[in-house]
Amino acid sequence: MSDFLEWLKALFGHWQSWASGGGLGGAALILINLYERLRNWTMPKRWYALMFVFFFMLGASFMTWRDQRDQVRSERSETDGLRKRIEDLAQPKFEMHILSSLLGDQAKKSDSYAVVVARLNNLGSESSVPEDTWRMWVRSDDGVMHVGEAYTLKPGNNDFCMRSAGSSIVKARRFVAEDALYERATHVIPRNAYVAGVLEFVFPGLDYKTLLKPTNVLVIRWRDVLNREFSDEESVGSLAARVDQVFLPSLKYPTIIDSPSCRAVASK
């Protein structure tokens, strides 16, 4: 009943607006008045009455229907927006930010490796990442995908030698097994929280020189416990600028260090 009364109120409002000279009704009255003056003709009163009752009521009904249609569309759009927001909050939404990277060659010179220090943000509902779902590829200019093999961080110290740009001094990033991102991400990551850690992959048959081409793209993919797939891509050129500019207190060794093994490399 209240909806019907609201409809009548809106209908009367539009009819009153037209009858008082507003909208199309007002334009129709002006045209009729102008025609009467130019033709020296007077429209019969019953026609005026018919116009006010039928034509104006028909126009007011259309305007009322249009308003209700627009209101329904607006409410539907708002509802869809809220539904999408709820769905977004109800689903995990992982984003990766590579903070630092180390690219190098293996003892077998035809192979190379990539070590990335990354932050995994979760902007959706809480979730975790099974340790066996991490994948890494290097995509070259010609579209060839070089598949990486996941390596676990060995017990004890894992030192990766690095030479700062423009310097002859070789230092190292040291990681321990507890720093591994594949292990840290297995624990539940709440919404609007993150974990940071290290991933290491080796690329058989991809030599270090080829790996370092700036146009190559490093592709990382992973799945959460709901089997939803996520990915991150970074060009090797952009990673080259992110070697040692990172400080992570959550790692056992937050910054670069001096390492005896790397000093030996420097002296060769």
Secondary structure, DSSP 8 states (H G I E B T S, - for coil): -HHHHHHHHHHHHHHHHHHTT-HHHHHHHHHHHHHHHHHT----HHHHHHIIIIIHHHHHHHHHHHHHHHHHHHHHHHHHHHHHHHHHHHS--EEEEEEEEEEEE-SSTT-EEEEEEEEEEE-SS-B---GGG-EEEEE-TT--EEE-EEE---SS-EEEEEE-TT---EEEEEE-GGGBHHHHTTS-B-TTEEEEEEEEEEETT--HHHHT-TT-EEEEEEE-TT--EEEEEEEHHHHTT-SS----TTSSS-S-B--HHHHHHHH-
